[in-house]
């Protein structure tokens, strides 16, 4: 089994991510870490003093990934919160919908103490791919910058 992680792939104008984990929850967690790293490259500078829990529902896994990461952008835009501890607790199918529960810890972004990265305008569906094999989930997606 490979350790969960993420990497940045080359893309002409935006940021392309490949994230992986042994479970869907781990791969989604890595996608959130990748997004936070784009916004503020050194996550170690972000304290874990503000806890937050989110629940996201969507019609399929791609929409769930899109909505999950979009929620981080919304929280950053509205509450100015950035997170250095993220864990997707569960992804379950209920009836015809998927539900994700995640917990995070972070703090209000401060340009004087946090590294300033790249502004992410939106999560996109372009090139989005969720590849599921036994003990190996790979996500690919593009962030609009």
Secondary structure, DSSP 8 states (H G I E B T S, - for coil): ----EEEEE--SSSEEEEEEESSHHHHHHHHHHHHHHHHSS-GGGS---EEEEEEEEESSHHHHHHHHHHHHHHHHHHH-EEEEEEEEEEEEEETTEEEEEEEEEEEE--TTTS-------EE--TT-EEEEETTEEEEEEEEE-
